[in-house]
Amino acid sequence: MYFRGMNGTAVSFAQVARWFHALSDETRVRIVDLLASGEQCVCELQDAVGAAQSRLSFHLRVLKDAGLVSDRRQGRWNYYSLRPEVLEEMAAYLLERRPDDAAWSASGREVADDGRCCA
């Protein structure tokens, strides 16, 4: 199954699940927050997150595999940055699923007399 992204490309629901799985961990959310201010060296991330290098590498791999971050090597250091186009796709996915005010206040379902949702 697919949904149409902002630029009209098809994005699979499996990819959407990878995005949100990558953000289901507090450390990875912290990494995304740190990268929001711009590209950072892995050593800077390690200091800020307070994680061992192997643990940080695991979290960065999850974010990279989900497409949320990119990396580049310069000398012996790796630098990581957010991929804004992917964040925009995530935002578009959520905005497209936001119920309008009428749907939010009244789902249109009638509740059965005995409290069940279906008669």
VMD Tcl script that builds the backbone (N, CA, C; Angstrom):
set m [mol new atoms 357]
animate dup $m
set s [atomselect $m all]
$s set {name element resname resid chain x y z} {
  {N N MET 1 A 0.843 -1.173 0.000}
  {CA C MET 1 A 0.000 0.000 0.000}
  {C C MET 1 A 0.895 1.246 0.000}
  {N N TYR 2 A 0.382 2.294 -0.608}
  {CA C TYR 2 A 1.144 3.520 -0.771}
  {C C TYR 2 A 0.288 4.742 -0.482}
  {N N PHE 3 A 0.945 5.845 -0.174}
  {CA C PHE 3 A 0.285 7.137 -0.167}
  {C C PHE 3 A 1.129 8.062 -1.025}
  {N N ARG 4 A 0.535 9.100 -1.520}
  {CA C ARG 4 A 1.257 10.062 -2.362}
  {C C ARG 4 A 1.907 11.102 -1.481}
  {N N GLY 5 A 3.226 11.235 -1.605}
  {CA C GLY 5 A 3.978 12.209 -0.831}
  {C C GLY 5 A 3.800 13.608 -1.378}
  {N N MET 6 A 4.494 14.562 -0.790}
  {CA C MET 6 A 4.367 15.967 -1.175}
  {C C MET 6 A 4.739 16.205 -2.623}
  {N N ASN 7 A 5.751 15.515 -3.104}
  {CA C ASN 7 A 6.180 15.731 -4.484}
  {C C ASN 7 A 5.502 14.777 -5.458}
  {N N GLY 8 A 4.465 14.083 -4.979}
  {CA C GLY 8 A 3.705 13.187 -5.835}
  {C C GLY 8 A 4.253 11.784 -5.935}
  {N N THR 9 A 5.383 11.527 -5.292}
  {CA C THR 9 A 5.941 10.186 -5.342}
  {C C THR 9 A 5.183 9.270 -4.383}
  {N N ALA 10 A 5.159 8.010 -4.731}
  {CA C ALA 10 A 4.495 7.029 -3.885}
  {C C ALA 10 A 5.433 6.624 -2.752}
  {N N VAL 11 A 4.912 6.640 -1.538}
  {CA C VAL 11 A 5.670 6.217 -0.360}
  {C C VAL 11 A 4.913 5.049 0.254}
  {N N SER 12 A 5.619 3.959 0.499}
  {CA C SER 12 A 4.952 2.770 1.035}
  {C C SER 12 A 4.645 2.938 2.513}
  {N N PHE 13 A 3.611 2.243 2.952}
  {CA C PHE 13 A 3.285 2.254 4.372}
  {C C PHE 13 A 4.400 1.586 5.174}
  {N N ALA 14 A 5.135 0.671 4.554}
  {CA C ALA 14 A 6.282 0.063 5.231}
  {C C ALA 14 A 7.337 1.129 5.525}
  {N N GLN 15 A 7.543 2.046 4.590}
  {CA C GLN 15 A 8.498 3.138 4.816}
  {C C GLN 15 A 8.012 4.058 5.921}
  {N N VAL 16 A 6.717 4.360 5.920}
  {CA C VAL 16 A 6.157 5.202 6.981}
  {C C VAL 16 A 6.394 4.539 8.335}
  {N N ALA 17 A 6.201 3.234 8.403}
  {CA C ALA 17 A 6.442 2.503 9.654}
  {C C ALA 17 A 7.908 2.606 10.064}
  {N N ARG 18 A 8.839 2.545 9.109}
  {CA C ARG 18 A 10.271 2.688 9.430}
  {C C ARG 18 A 10.571 4.073 9.996}
  {N N TRP 19 A 9.940 5.102 9.415}
  {CA C TRP 19 A 10.145 6.456 9.928}
  {C C TRP 19 A 9.774 6.532 11.402}
  {N N PHE 20 A 8.571 6.074 11.696}
  {CA C PHE 20 A 8.078 6.231 13.062}
  {C C PHE 20 A 8.739 5.254 14.030}
  {N N HIS 21 A 9.130 4.100 13.555}
  {CA C HIS 21 A 9.901 3.191 14.405}
  {C C HIS 21 A 11.223 3.857 14.797}
  {N N ALA 22 A 11.857 4.522 13.839}
  {CA C ALA 22 A 13.135 5.189 14.122}
  {C C ALA 22 A 12.967 6.258 15.185}
  {N N LEU 23 A 11.793 6.843 15.272}
  {CA C LEU 23 A 11.550 7.893 16.262}
  {C C LEU 23 A 10.897 7.357 17.532}
  {N N SER 24 A 10.838 6.048 17.671}
  {CA C SER 24 A 10.177 5.458 18.844}
  {C C SER 24 A 11.126 5.287 20.025}
  {N N ASP 25 A 12.332 5.789 19.898}
  {CA C ASP 25 A 13.328 5.664 20.963}
  {C C ASP 25 A 13.771 7.059 21.391}
  {N N GLU 26 A 13.814 7.284 22.687}
  {CA C GLU 26 A 14.155 8.607 23.217}
  {C C GLU 26 A 15.544 9.081 22.777}
  {N N THR 27 A 16.502 8.184 22.719}
  {CA C THR 27 A 17.855 8.576 22.287}
  {C C THR 27 A 17.839 9.035 20.837}
  {N N ARG 28 A 17.106 8.328 19.988}
  {CA C ARG 28 A 17.048 8.724 18.577}
  {C C ARG 28 A 16.307 10.046 18.401}
  {N N VAL 29 A 15.292 10.282 19.208}
  {CA C VAL 29 A 14.606 11.578 19.158}
  {C C VAL 29 A 15.570 12.681 19.584}
  {N N ARG 30 A 16.373 12.407 20.574}
  {CA C ARG 30 A 17.383 13.383 21.026}
  {C C ARG 30 A 18.393 13.663 19.915}
  {N N ILE 31 A 18.813 12.632 19.200}
  {CA C ILE 31 A 19.752 12.814 18.088}
  {C C ILE 31 A 19.129 13.701 17.009}
  {N N VAL 32 A 17.875 13.441 16.676}
  {CA C VAL 32 A 17.186 14.266 15.679}
  {C C VAL 32 A 17.125 15.710 16.165}
  {N N ASP 33 A 16.830 15.889 17.439}
  {CA C ASP 33 A 16.777 17.237 18.003}
  {C C ASP 33 A 18.130 17.938 17.879}
  {N N LEU 34 A 19.198 17.224 18.161}
  {CA C LEU 34 A 20.541 17.803 18.043}
  {C C LEU 34 A 20.883 18.141 16.599}
  {N N LEU 35 A 20.478 17.296 15.674}
  {CA C LEU 35 A 20.784 17.523 14.266}
  {C C LEU 35 A 19.923 18.622 13.646}
  {N N ALA 36 A 18.856 18.999 14.327}
  {CA C ALA 36 A 18.002 20.081 13.813}
  {C C ALA 36 A 18.773 21.392 13.711}
  {N N SER 37 A 19.836 21.534 14.496}
  {CA C SER 37 A 20.632 22.762 14.436}
  {C C SER 37 A 21.720 22.690 13.373}
  {N N GLY 38 A 21.820 21.548 12.678}
  {CA C GLY 38 A 22.799 21.425 11.601}
  {C C GLY 38 A 23.647 20.178 11.737}
  {N N GLU 39 A 24.467 19.978 10.747}
  {CA C GLU 39 A 25.340 18.804 10.688}
  {C C GLU 39 A 26.249 18.739 11.918}
  {N N GLN 40 A 26.460 17.503 12.405}
  {CA C GLN 40 A 27.332 17.317 13.566}
  {C C GLN 40 A 28.218 16.106 13.378}
  {N N CYS 41 A 29.395 16.216 13.925}
  {CA C CYS 41 A 30.348 15.112 13.934}
  {C C CYS 41 A 29.862 14.070 14.936}
  {N N VAL 42 A 30.182 12.823 14.646}
  {CA C VAL 42 A 29.768 11.746 15.541}
  {C C VAL 42 A 30.312 11.958 16.948}
  {N N CYS 43 A 31.494 12.527 17.077}
  {CA C CYS 43 A 32.054 12.763 18.419}
  {C C CYS 43 A 31.237 13.807 19.177}
  {N N GLU 44 A 30.711 14.813 18.477}
  {CA C GLU 44 A 29.849 15.807 19.116}
  {C C GLU 44 A 28.553 15.167 19.592}
  {N N LEU 45 A 27.997 14.296 18.760}
  {CA C LEU 45 A 26.773 13.600 19.141}
  {C C LEU 45 A 27.017 12.694 20.342}
  {N N GLN 46 A 28.153 12.028 20.338}
  {CA C GLN 46 A 28.477 11.117 21.432}
  {C C GLN 46 A 28.541 11.886 22.749}
  {N N ASP 47 A 29.197 13.021 22.738}
  {CA C ASP 47 A 29.290 13.841 23.953}
  {C C ASP 47 A 27.912 14.325 24.398}
  {N N ALA 48 A 27.113 14.794 23.458}
  {CA C ALA 48 A 25.804 15.359 23.792}
  {C C ALA 48 A 24.826 14.299 24.291}
  {N N VAL 49 A 24.871 13.125 23.694}
  {CA C VAL 49 A 23.930 12.063 24.057}
  {C C VAL 49 A 24.427 11.275 25.264}
  {N N GLY 50 A 25.730 11.231 25.439}
  {CA C GLY 50 A 26.298 10.487 26.549}
  {C C GLY 50 A 26.194 8.985 26.362}
  {N N ALA 51 A 26.285 8.540 25.125}
  {CA C ALA 51 A 26.195 7.112 24.818}
  {C C ALA 51 A 27.555 6.598 24.373}
  {N N ALA 52 A 27.782 5.339 24.638}
  {CA C ALA 52 A 29.008 4.701 24.147}
  {C C ALA 52 A 28.986 4.723 22.626}
  {N N GLN 53 A 30.163 4.706 22.030}
  {CA C GLN 53 A 30.273 4.791 20.573}
  {C C GLN 53 A 29.481 3.695 19.881}
  {N N SER 54 A 29.530 2.476 20.382}
  {CA C SER 54 A 28.811 1.379 19.734}
  {C C SER 54 A 27.300 1.575 19.812}
  {N N ARG 55 A 26.825 2.075 20.937}
  {CA C ARG 55 A 25.384 2.315 21.100}
  {C C ARG 55 A 24.936 3.459 20.206}
  {N N LEU 56 A 25.717 4.513 20.141}
  {CA C LEU 56 A 25.390 5.653 19.278}
  {C C LEU 56 A 25.368 5.204 17.817}
  {N N SER 57 A 26.327 4.382 17.426}
  {CA C SER 57 A 26.365 3.879 16.049}
  {C C SER 57 A 25.103 3.102 15.711}
  {N N PHE 58 A 24.627 2.314 16.661}
  {CA C PHE 58 A 23.381 1.571 16.449}
  {C C PHE 58 A 22.223 2.531 16.183}
  {N N HIS 59 A 22.074 3.564 17.028}
  {CA C HIS 59 A 20.974 4.515 16.867}
  {C C HIS 59 A 21.091 5.284 15.555}
  {N N LEU 60 A 22.305 5.685 15.202}
  {CA C LEU 60 A 22.494 6.397 13.939}
  {C C LEU 60 A 22.176 5.500 12.750}
  {N N ARG 61 A 22.491 4.227 12.837}
  {CA C ARG 61 A 22.173 3.278 11.762}
  {C C ARG 61 A 20.655 3.152 11.582}
  {N N VAL 62 A 19.917 3.085 12.682}
  {CA C VAL 62 A 18.454 3.003 12.594}
  {C C VAL 62 A 17.904 4.249 11.910}
  {N N LEU 63 A 18.390 5.413 12.307}
  {CA C LEU 63 A 17.932 6.663 11.695}
  {C C LEU 63 A 18.317 6.737 10.221}
  {N N LYS 64 A 19.502 6.276 9.905}
  {CA C LYS 64 A 19.959 6.293 8.511}
  {C C LYS 64 A 19.160 5.295 7.665}
  {N N ASP 65 A 18.949 4.092 8.186}
  {CA C ASP 65 A 18.173 3.085 7.446}
  {C C ASP 65 A 16.740 3.543 7.188}
  {N N ALA 66 A 16.204 4.341 8.100}
  {CA C ALA 66 A 14.853 4.875 7.917}
  {C C ALA 66 A 14.840 6.056 6.956}
  {N N GLY 67 A 16.018 6.540 6.587}
  {CA C GLY 67 A 16.109 7.653 5.654}
  {C C GLY 67 A 16.063 9.017 6.298}
  {N N LEU 68 A 16.075 9.077 7.628}
  {CA C LEU 68 A 15.951 10.358 8.317}
  {C C LEU 68 A 17.249 11.154 8.360}
  {N N VAL 69 A 18.377 10.471 8.352}
  {CA C VAL 69 A 19.663 11.168 8.394}
  {C C VAL 69 A 20.559 10.674 7.263}
  {N N SER 70 A 21.487 11.512 6.914}
  {CA C SER 70 A 22.529 11.126 5.957}
  {C C SER 70 A 23.865 11.338 6.643}
  {N N ASP 71 A 24.872 10.695 6.097}
  {CA C ASP 71 A 26.198 10.848 6.680}
  {C C ASP 71 A 27.214 11.080 5.577}
  {N N ARG 72 A 28.321 11.632 5.983}
  {CA C ARG 72 A 29.446 11.813 5.070}
  {C C ARG 72 A 30.714 11.640 5.880}
  {N N ARG 73 A 31.713 11.156 5.230}
  {CA C ARG 73 A 32.997 10.930 5.883}
  {C C ARG 73 A 33.962 12.032 5.459}
  {N N GLN 74 A 34.677 12.568 6.428}
  {CA C GLN 74 A 35.719 13.553 6.157}
  {C C GLN 74 A 36.911 13.162 7.024}
  {N N GLY 75 A 37.932 12.669 6.364}
  {CA C GLY 75 A 39.081 12.168 7.109}
  {C C GLY 75 A 38.670 10.949 7.915}
  {N N ARG 76 A 38.935 11.005 9.183}
  {CA C ARG 76 A 38.562 9.867 10.027}
  {C C ARG 76 A 37.233 10.057 10.733}
  {N N TRP 77 A 36.534 11.165 10.470}
  {CA C TRP 77 A 35.295 11.478 11.165}
  {C C TRP 77 A 34.085 11.320 10.255}
  {N N ASN 78 A 32.986 10.909 10.854}
  {CA C ASN 78 A 31.697 10.865 10.168}
  {C C ASN 78 A 30.843 12.025 10.665}
  {N N TYR 79 A 30.184 12.665 9.722}
  {CA C TYR 79 A 29.293 13.774 10.023}
  {C C TYR 79 A 27.876 13.377 9.633}
  {N N TYR 80 A 26.920 13.746 10.480}
  {CA C TYR 80 A 25.527 13.372 10.256}
  {C C TYR 80 A 24.671 14.623 10.142}
  {N N SER 81 A 23.651 14.519 9.307}
  {CA C SER 81 A 22.700 15.622 9.150}
  {C C SER 81 A 21.323 15.052 8.856}
  {N N LEU 82 A 20.318 15.853 9.167}
  {CA C LEU 82 A 18.938 15.460 8.875}
  {C C LEU 82 A 18.665 15.595 7.387}
  {N N ARG 83 A 17.744 14.817 6.901}
  {CA C ARG 83 A 17.282 14.934 5.517}
  {C C ARG 83 A 15.935 15.655 5.548}
  {N N PRO 84 A 15.932 16.972 5.341}
  {CA C PRO 84 A 14.702 17.751 5.496}
  {C C PRO 84 A 13.574 17.288 4.583}
  {N N GLU 85 A 13.911 16.776 3.408}
  {CA C GLU 85 A 12.853 16.329 2.502}
  {C C GLU 85 A 12.082 15.141 3.084}
  {N N VAL 86 A 12.754 14.307 3.850}
  {CA C VAL 86 A 12.078 13.169 4.483}
  {C C VAL 86 A 11.205 13.658 5.629}
  {N N LEU 87 A 11.701 14.605 6.400}
  {CA C LEU 87 A 10.889 15.176 7.470}
  {C C LEU 87 A 9.639 15.840 6.900}
  {N N GLU 88 A 9.769 16.482 5.754}
  {CA C GLU 88 A 8.606 17.092 5.099}
  {C C GLU 88 A 7.603 16.029 4.654}
  {N N GLU 89 A 8.096 14.899 4.168}
  {CA C GLU 89 A 7.207 13.791 3.788}
  {C C GLU 89 A 6.472 13.253 5.010}
  {N N MET 90 A 7.185 13.139 6.136}
  {CA C MET 90 A 6.545 12.677 7.368}
  {C C MET 90 A 5.451 13.649 7.796}
  {N N ALA 91 A 5.759 14.924 7.745}
  {CA C ALA 91 A 4.778 15.944 8.126}
  {C C ALA 91 A 3.568 15.891 7.196}
  {N N ALA 92 A 3.807 15.712 5.906}
  {CA C ALA 92 A 2.709 15.626 4.944}
  {C C ALA 92 A 1.836 14.417 5.242}
  {N N TYR 93 A 2.465 13.297 5.566}
  {CA C TYR 93 A 1.710 12.095 5.898}
  {C C TYR 93 A 0.773 12.364 7.083}
  {N N LEU 94 A 1.303 12.993 8.126}
  {CA C LEU 94 A 0.488 13.271 9.308}
  {C C LEU 94 A -0.606 14.296 9.015}
  {N N LEU 95 A -0.265 15.345 8.274}
  {CA C LEU 95 A -1.260 16.370 7.958}
  {C C LEU 95 A -2.406 15.820 7.118}
  {N N GLU 96 A -2.097 14.915 6.210}
  {CA C GLU 96 A -3.142 14.319 5.375}
  {C C GLU 96 A -4.095 13.459 6.189}
  {N N ARG 97 A -3.667 13.023 7.352}
  {CA C ARG 97 A -4.496 12.153 8.185}
  {C C ARG 97 A -5.146 12.878 9.346}
  {N N ARG 98 A -4.889 14.157 9.444}
  {CA C ARG 98 A -5.509 14.934 10.514}
  {C C ARG 98 A -6.993 15.102 10.205}
  {N N PRO 99 A -7.842 14.694 11.144}
  {CA C PRO 99 A -9.280 14.856 10.894}
  {C C PRO 99 A -9.651 16.332 10.871}
  {N N ASP 100 A -10.614 16.681 10.010}
  {CA C ASP 100 A -11.065 18.065 10.029}
  {C C ASP 100 A -11.876 18.285 11.306}
  {N N ASP 101 A -12.206 19.534 11.589}
  {CA C ASP 101 A -12.871 19.856 12.853}
  {C C ASP 101 A -14.192 19.118 13.019}
  {N N ALA 102 A -14.959 18.989 11.952}
  {CA C ALA 102 A -16.249 18.304 12.040}
  {C C ALA 102 A -16.055 16.826 12.360}
  {N N ALA 103 A -15.078 16.205 11.711}
  {CA C ALA 103 A -14.819 14.790 11.961}
  {C C ALA 103 A -14.248 14.593 13.362}
  {N N TRP 104 A -13.486 15.570 13.835}
  {CA C TRP 104 A -12.875 15.457 15.154}
  {C C TRP 104 A -13.936 15.510 16.252}
  {N N SER 105 A -14.922 16.392 16.094}
  {CA C SER 105 A -15.919 16.573 17.149}
  {C C SER 105 A -17.028 15.533 17.096}
  {N N ALA 106 A -17.303 15.010 15.923}
  {CA C ALA 106 A -18.356 13.999 15.804}
  {C C ALA 106 A -17.945 12.995 14.746}
  {N N SER 107 A -17.735 11.781 15.164}
  {CA C SER 107 A -17.242 10.776 14.234}
  {C C SER 107 A -18.316 10.313 13.268}
  {N N GLY 108 A -19.581 10.677 13.514}
  {CA C GLY 108 A -20.644 10.244 12.630}
  {C C GLY 108 A -21.185 8.875 13.002}
  {N N ARG 109 A -20.585 8.216 13.962}
  {CA C ARG 109 A -21.069 6.915 14.403}
  {C C ARG 109 A -22.157 7.096 15.452}
  {N N GLU 110 A -23.077 6.198 15.408}
  {CA C GLU 110 A -24.092 6.199 16.444}
  {C C GLU 110 A -23.783 5.081 17.405}
  {N N VAL 111 A -23.953 5.355 18.673}
  {CA C VAL 111 A -23.688 4.359 19.696}
  {C C VAL 111 A -24.984 3.626 19.998}
  {N N ALA 112 A -24.887 2.315 20.036}
  {CA C ALA 112 A -26.055 1.497 20.344}
  {C C ALA 112 A -26.505 1.784 21.771}
  {N N ASP 113 A -27.790 1.509 22.043}
  {CA C ASP 113 A -28.353 1.767 23.370}
  {C C ASP 113 A -27.595 1.065 24.488}
  {N N ASP 114 A -27.008 -0.097 24.193}
  {CA C ASP 114 A -26.309 -0.849 25.246}
  {C C ASP 114 A -24.853 -0.428 25.375}
  {N N GLY 115 A -24.445 0.659 24.720}
  {CA C GLY 115 A -23.105 1.171 24.863}
  {C C GLY 115 A -22.105 0.635 23.835}
  {N N ARG 116 A -22.521 -0.333 23.005}
  {CA C ARG 116 A -21.627 -0.834 21.977}
  {C C ARG 116 A -21.550 0.177 20.850}
  {N N CYS 117 A -20.494 0.132 20.081}
  {CA C CYS 117 A -20.363 1.105 18.993}
  {C C CYS 117 A -21.179 0.707 17.769}
  {N N CYS 118 A -21.515 -0.557 17.644}
  {CA C CYS 118 A -22.271 -1.026 16.486}
  {C C CYS 118 A -23.594 -1.623 16.952}
  {N N ALA 119 A -24.636 -1.306 16.236}
  {CA C ALA 119 A -25.961 -1.817 16.610}
  {C C ALA 119 A -26.127 -3.260 16.182}
}
mol reanalyze $m
mol bondsrecalc $m
mol representation Tube
mol addrep $m
